[in-house]
């Protein structure tokens, strides 16, 4: 519910492990709400839903959040810390080797910004930092809300390549976007939302 209005009241969705699902729809259709629900960030107030074996109504959503990687419109970074310091913090929080920080930064083309504070990054560079956090996390389920936003053509190409690698590793990916994915090598399952319901595409 939002402001007394039921969200996603007609959604019936089954996402298979290891697949790429593209959720499209206009602003306000419920794309972000759906991804937040799948991430365990908001409660399910009616209906039934299960993600990675966790019941979203009666299960421990904290357990789910440990297995999910979420990239929303705003990254969860410390603006006063450098890119390096943010990634070192993430690596330690995730029990990943700190030695991976420079490798991951290079993977998302931020190796030249490691000593730049996050508040000095462009919107596209902040997006790359969010992706770096997910690469460090290596979640089972990637939930990406408008991941192309603020990325230039080079960044979008990089993102497509990263998606291919993530899928090859066996992870499940759900992407929300206004438009189809650009890469012809990606073959997502299409889901279109309108008025909080899944409609045929």
Protein Blocks (a to p, Z undefined) as FASTA:
>chain_A
ZZhiaehklgccdddehiacddeddehilmmmmmmmmnopaccfedjddeehiafklmcf
klmmmmpccddfbdcddfkbcfklmmmmmmmmnopafklmmmmmmmnopmmmmmpcfklp
cfklmmmmmmmmmmmnopabdcdehklgopafklmmmmmmmmmmmmmnopacddddfbdc
fblkbccdddddeehiacdZZ
